[in-house]
Amino acid sequence: MTTWIISADAGRARIFSDTDPNSPLQEIDDLIDPAARERISDQLTDRLSPLAAGNSQKSTGDSLPTSQYQPAKTQEQHNAELFARDICAQLLKAKNENRFDRLALVAAPAFLGELRNQLDPQLKQLVSYEIDKDYAHSNGAQLRDQIRAYQAKKQA
């Protein structure tokens, strides 16, 4: 049985394959979100001025927001959502190709929530465990050690 372990934060996601608990994790992919590497000011080239109606803090007398209303997101939150969506699309494609049987999510706490939101229902049922820690820059051996330590601590 093959488990894919997703180790991620808002800017990087590494996918490891775990087929044998006694052998090292094999890195399958290393995904970098290019938007996370850019400065936010470089992404907002067409930004409205603070006095534009869209940015106004004052009431315009309009009716209350409808059910389609979405609260404002920062550019970082929007980028994280798009990156999580890309990761989950890649996972769904790999699952449809029968490349893994189970999933494990190891991600920075805020990004773990974003991954959960973007996971297809088909993938959600394959998640065997989640760890809300940022180990995105750990290699396979370090990640295995950190997962074992976390699970031992949780069981104690």
Backbone as a ProteinNet text record, in pm:
[ID]
protein_1_A
[PRIMARY]
MTTWIISADAGRARIFSDTDPNSPLQEIDDLIDPAARERISDQLTDRLSPLAAGNSQKSTGDSLPTSQYQPAKTQEQHNAELFARDICAQLLKAKNENRFDRLALVAAPAFLGELRNQLDPQLKQLVSYEIDKDYAHSNGAQLRDQIRAYQAKKQA
[TERTIARY]
84.7	0	89.4	61.7	141.9	70.2	141.9	90.2	172	103.1	171.2	160	273.2	278.4	302	210.6	221.9	277.2	396.1	459.7	462.7	386.4	365.5	351.8	378.7	342.1	285.5	259.4	191.9	278.1	407.3	493.7	557.9	555.2	622.8	547.4	538.2	477.8	567.4	602.6	682.4	597.4	600.9	523.1	620.1	599.5	682.9	598.1	661.1	594.4	648.1	556.1	591.9	534.8	622.2	577.1	622.3	727.8	783.5	828.7	773	808.3	955.6	1027	1167.8	1263.8	1210.4	1297.4	1271.1	1364.7	1346.6	1226.9	1169.1	1063.2	1124.2	1051.3	1097.5	1027	1104.3	1043	991.7	862.6	796	799.6	773.6	764.8	795.2	841.8	869.8	805.5	693.6	617.6	645.2	675.3	699.3	592.4	529	430.7	505.4	508	582	529.8	401.7	344.7	400.2	434.9	489.1	629.2	695.6	831.6	833.4	720.3	712.2	676.6	714.7	669.3	523.3	444.5	301.6	280.7	363.5	345.7	364.8	447	465.4	342	261.7	142.5	24.5	28.9	-84.8	-57.8	-29.3	7	-110.7	-230.8	-348.5	-431.7	-368.4	-437.9	-513.3	-633	-711.7	-654.1	-674.4	-627.3	-712.5	-663.4	-741.7	-875.2	-889.4	-1012.4	-1112.4	-1073.9	-1164.7	-1283.3	-1397.2	-1519.8	-1503.8	-1432.4	-1415.4	-1340.7	-1259.4	-1181.6	-1239.8	-1348.9	-1406.7	-1455.4	-1430.5	-1478	-1614.8	-1661.9	-1788.6	-1905	-2019.3	-2138.2	-2184.7	-2226.6	-2275.9	-2427.7	-2490.3	-2635.5	-2691.1	-2604.3	-2650.9	-2710.2	-2780.3	-2836.5	-2723.2	-2758.1	-2658.8	-2608.9	-2488.3	-2434.7	-2525.7	-2525.9	-2607.8	-2533.6	-2593.5	-2530.3	-2404.4	-2386.4	-2266.3	-2150.6	-2176.7	-2073.3	-1955.9	-1836.4	-1715.2	-1631.8	-1589.1	-1507.3	-1376.2	-1321.6	-1196.6	-1085.1	-1001.7	-885.6	-760.9	-658.2	-530.3	-475.8	-379.6	-318.9	-251	-189.7	-124	-225.2	-342.2	-446.6	-498.3	-515.1	-561.8	-459.2	-331	-224.7	-221	-236	-234.4	-350.9	-467.9	-584.5	-559.2	-503.5	-475.3	-370.4	-267.6	-162.6	-220.8	-303.5	-367.4	-455.6	-525.2	-611	-526	-410.2	-320.7	-268	-228.2	-177.8	-286.3	-406.8	-516.3	-555.1	-547.2	-575.2	-471	-345.6	-239.8	-259.9	-301.4	-326.5	-442.5	-548.4	-663	-623	-542	-494.1	-411.6	-322.1	-239.5	-324.7	-428.8	-516.4	-590.3	-635.8	-704.7	-612.6	-482.7	-382	-336.8	-402.4	-372.6	-227.3	-173.7	-33.8	-17.8	-126.6	-120.5	-253.9	-248.9	-368.7	-420.3	-326	-362.1	-285.1	-335.1	-271.9	-243.4	-138.4	-110	-78.5	-136.2	-114.3	-31.7	84.2	172.3	196.7	134.1	140.4	133.9	185.2	173.1	25.3	-8.2	-148.8	-245.5	-213.3	-305.5	-319	-209.5	-214.5	-282.6	-273.1	-343.2	-493.6	-544.7	-686.3	-721.9	-634.3	-658.4	-657.9	-564.8	-562.3	-691.4	-735.5	-861.5	-977.5	-982.5	-1091.4	-1090.2	-972.8	-961.3	-964.7	-950.9	-948.6	-1081.1	-1072.8	-1188.5	-1242.3	-1373.9	-1428.8	-1366.2	-1333.1	-1268	-1133.4	-1061.6	-931.4	-946.2	-1047.4	-1066.5	-1077.5	-1144.2	-1162.1	-1033	-930	-802.2	-702.4	-735	-641.5	-634.6	-515.1	-498.1	-456.8	-383.5	-351.2	-312.2	-319.6	-280.4	-190.4	-91	-4.1	5.3	-28.8	-29.5	104.9	208.6	344.6	404.9	491.9	557.3	691.9	692.5	814.4	846.8	800.3	813.8	958.6	1050.4	1190.4	1272.4	1205.6	1274.2	1292.3	1404.1	1422.2	1343.1	1346.2	1266.1	1297.2	1425.6	1464.7	1420.5	1441.2	1399.3	1247.1	1176.1	1030.5	979.5	1036.6	995.2	1018.7	1135.1	1165.1	1065.6	1031.6	939	798.3	757.2	625.6	620.5	725.1	729	725.5	802.9	805.9	668.5	604.9	472.2	370.7	373.9	277.8	303.4	431	463.9	415.7	435	391.5	239.3	172.2	26	-29.8	37.2	-8.9	23.2	122.7	164.3	66.4
-117.6	0	124.2	215.7	336.1	456.4	526.1	649.9	765.2	866.8	989.8	1087.2	1144	1242.8	1378.9	1470.6	1606.9	1693.1	1746.6	1833.3	1972.8	2067.1	2193.4	2313.4	2428.4	2557.9	2638.3	2764.6	2843.3	2867.5	2836.1	2861.7	2738.9	2627.7	2507.7	2383.6	2285.5	2156.9	2046.7	1956	1840.6	1716.5	1629.7	1506.9	1390.6	1312	1195.8	1070	961.8	832.2	745	681.3	592.4	455.4	361.2	225.7	125.6	162.6	73.6	156.5	130.4	211	201.4	101.8	84.4	142.5	196.7	256.7	407.3	482.3	628	665.9	781.3	835.3	874.5	849.2	885.6	1012.3	1114.7	1238.9	1220.8	1250.7	1236.9	1369.4	1477.7	1608.8	1718.7	1831.4	1950.6	2067.5	2114.6	2220.8	2353.9	2453.8	2588.3	2679.7	2758.2	2855.6	2981.6	3012.3	3130.1	3260.1	3266.6	3388.8	3414.1	3308.4	3325.5	3384.7	3372	3423.8	3571.1	3618.4	3757.8	3848.1	3971.5	4069.6	4101.1	4119.3	4147	4272.8	4375.7	4499.1	4475.4	4375.1	4343.4	4275.8	4210.9	4141.7	4236.5	4349.4	4441.3	4563.2	4543	4654	4743.7	4690.9	4769.7	4805.5	4825	4851.8	4984.9	4985.2	5107.2	5198.5	5326.5	5419.7	5405.3	5452.7	5441	5515.8	5610.2	5687.6	5628.2	5522.5	5460.6	5397.8	5392.3	5343.4	5200.5	5118.5	4978.9	4964.1	5063.3	5055.1	5140.6	5206.2	5297.4	5223.1	5278.6	5219.8	5274.3	5373.4	5436.7	5366.1	5372.4	5309.2	5385.4	5313.2	5375.6	5374.5	5319.7	5313.9	5193.1	5106.9	4986.1	4889.4	4791.3	4688.8	4603.3	4522	4434.5	4332.4	4281.1	4182	4060.8	4002.2	3883.4	3760.5	3646.1	3521.2	3493.5	3563.2	3545.8	3630.7	3708.9	3796.3	3713.8	3755.5	3692.1	3798.6	3773.7	3873.3	3895.2	4012.6	4045.3	3953.2	3914.3	3831	3910.7	3882.8	3944	3872.2	3933.8	3870.4	3739.1	3735.9	3613.3	3500.5	3531.6	3430.7	3379.5	3471.5	3432.6	3341.7	3378.5	3296.6	3158.1	3152.2	3023.8	2936.4	2997	2922.5	2864.9	2946.2	2898.5	2787.8	2802.7	2701.3	2570.3	2578.4	2458.4	2391.3	2471.2	2417.5	2343	2399.4	2333.9	2200.7	2200.8	2078.1	1970.9	2007.9	1911.3	1859.4	1943	1897.9	1795.1	1819	1724.2	1592.7	1601	1480	1399.4	1468.1	1398.6	1328	1394.4	1333	1207.8	1217.7	1102.9	989.1	1024.3	921.1	849.2	924.4	863.5	774.1	795.5	710.5	597.9	584.2	480.4	482.5	602.2	614	604.2	617.3	602.7	552	500	444.5	531.5	595.8	680	810.5	909.7	1041.6	1077	1155.5	1216.3	1362.8	1450.7	1594.4	1646.9	1701.5	1762.2	1904.2	2001	2137.5	2240.9	2358.8	2472.9	2489	2522.6	2522.6	2596.9	2718.9	2794.5	2728.4	2675.7	2613.6	2477.2	2408.1	2280.8	2301.4	2408.9	2441.1	2466.9	2534.1	2562.3	2432.5	2342.5	2212.7	2134.7	2134.7	2064.6	2120.8	2253.8	2317.7	2281.2	2257.7	2233.4	2085	1996	1852.5	1804.6	1731.2	1666.2	1562.5	1541.4	1441	1302.5	1268.7	1141.4	1130.1	1242.6	1243.4	1251.3	1322.9	1338.8	1203.9	1108.9	979.2	896.5	941	869.4	922.5	1034.7	1096.3	1010.1	955.5	868.8	947.6	1059	1145.2	1283.3	1378.3	1516.9	1563.2	1642.6	1703.8	1851.8	1936.1	2080.7	2144.3	2102.3	2154.7	2183.9	2283.3	2320.2	2248.9	2137.8	2062.2	2063.5	2165.3	2170.1	2170.3	2211	2217.8	2099.4	1999.1	1879.9	1778.6	1705.5	1597.9	1475.1	1369.1	1250.3	1186.2	1175.5	1113.2	1200	1331.3	1421.8	1418.2	1418.5	1417.3	1289.8	1175.6	1049.1	1056.2	1106.5	1119.4	1211.7	1323.8	1419.1	1361.4	1286	1221.4	1118.5	1036.4	934.7	1000.8	1106.8	1177.2	1236.8	1294	1354.8	1246.2	1134.4	1026.4	962.7	948.2	891.8	985.4	1115.3	1213.6	1213	1199.1	1198.9	1076.4	961.7	838	832.6	909.1	906	976.5
0	0	0	-88.9	-103.8	-43.6	42.8	100.8	45.2	-1.7	-40.3	75.6	113.2	220.1	156.8	181	130.1	242.8	223.2	322.1	260.8	318	247.1	338.9	278	334.6	218.4	237	132.8	9.6	16.5	-98.3	-159.5	-85.5	-134.9	-89	-177.4	-143.6	-197	-108.7	-148.9	-129.8	-227.9	-223.6	-210	-103.2	-76.9	-85.4	-129.2	-135	-22.3	49.9	159.8	128.5	92	61.2	166.7	242.2	343.1	462.7	581.4	698.6	738.2	687	722	619	510.4	409.2	403.3	345.8	338.5	250.1	280.2	195.6	61.8	-44.8	-178.4	-223.8	-259.1	-304.7	-447.2	-466.5	-596.1	-671.5	-599.4	-664.2	-563.7	-614.9	-534.1	-607.4	-554.8	-619.9	-551.2	-629.5	-578.1	-635.3	-549.3	-594.7	-637.5	-768.1	-813.2	-751.9	-722.8	-664.8	-525.2	-452.6	-318.1	-322.7	-435.3	-449.6	-491.5	-546.9	-591.1	-474.4	-484.5	-386.7	-417.4	-312.3	-329.1	-412.9	-394	-470.5	-620.4	-656.9	-798.2	-856.8	-772.1	-820.2	-836.3	-769.9	-769.1	-855.7	-980.8	-1068.1	-1102.3	-1100.7	-1136.9	-1014.1	-905.1	-779	-784.4	-727.3	-718.8	-610.8	-626.7	-524.5	-399.1	-283.2	-159.7	-165.8	-258	-267.8	-366.6	-436.2	-533	-459.5	-525.4	-461.8	-411.6	-485.1	-444.4	-314.2	-278.6	-155.2	-44.3	-68.9	29.1	151.8	268.3	393.6	431.5	359.5	394.3	327.6	390	335.9	212.6	113.1	-9.2	-13.5	88.9	91.5	19.9	-31.8	-98.6	3.2	-48.8	38.6	95.7	192.7	254.4	153.3	175.2	81.9	69.7	-47.4	-71.1	-21.5	-41.3	0.8	-80.7	-189.7	-270.9	-220	-118.4	-63	-11.4	-46.1	3	71.6	194.3	262.8	188.2	204.7	136.6	183.3	89.8	120.3	87.8	161	125.9	3	-61	-177.9	-138.7	-18.9	27.6	45.6	102.1	120.5	-14	-107.8	-241.3	-309.3	-298.7	-358.4	-295.1	-162.3	-92.9	-138.9	-157.6	-205	-344.4	-433	-568.7	-568.2	-484.2	-475.7	-421.7	-318.5	-263.1	-368.5	-446.3	-552.2	-656.6	-692.1	-788.2	-733.3	-606.1	-542.9	-544.7	-505	-497.6	-636	-737	-874.3	-917	-882.2	-916.3	-840.7	-714.7	-636.6	-695.2	-735.6	-794.2	-923.5	-1004.1	-1128.8	-1097.4	-998.4	-960.5	-903.9	-827.6	-773	-885	-983.7	-1097.2	-1178.3	-1165.8	-1231.3	-1138.7	-1022	-922.9	-875	-853.8	-811.1	-659.8	-582.4	-437.1	-384.8	-259.7	-197	-82.6	-11.5	102.2	94.5	168.5	175.6	320.8	340.4	469.8	442.5	522.1	505.2	621.6	590.1	689.3	639.5	705.1	652	763	728.7	820	853.8	980.1	1022.4	930.3	890.4	804.7	667.9	616.5	484.6	489.2	601.9	616.5	599.7	658.3	641.7	496.5	426.2	284.3	203.6	234.7	165	190.4	314.7	347.6	265.7	255.1	180.1	33	-22.5	-165.9	-204.1	-105.6	-136.3	-193.4	-298.4	-357.6	-257.8	-249.5	-156.8	-174.3	-297.1	-327.9	-255.6	-245.5	-178.6	-26.6	20.8	165.9	235.6	172.3	235.9	239.5	167.6	166.3	268.7	334.5	428.7	555.3	581	697.8	821.9	804.3	917.1	867.7	960.9	934.2	1047.6	1013.7	1113.9	1080.7	1176.9	1152.6	1191.9	1121.6	1141.1	1005	1000	875.3	863.1	789.9	763.3	613.9	542.5	396.5	349.6	436.1	394	445.4	502.5	552.3	440.5	446.2	347.7	394.2	315.2	344.1	477.9	512.5	639.8	758	746.8	853.7	870.6	759.8	765.2	832.3	797	860	1011.4	1053.3	1196.9	1265.5	1201.7	1260.9	1270.7	1170.3	1173.5	1285.7	1297.2	1404.6	1541.8	1559.1	1688.3	1719.8	1621.2	1641.1	1679.2	1609	1636.3	1772.3	1811.8	1942.8	2053.5	2033.7	2132.1	2144.6	2031.5	2030.6	2101.5	2088.1	2150.1	2299.2	2342.7	2484	2575.4
[MASK]
++++++++++++++++++++++++++++++++++++++++++++++++++++++++++++++++++++++++++++++++++++++++++++++++++++++++++++++++++++++++++++++++++++++++++++++++++++++++++++

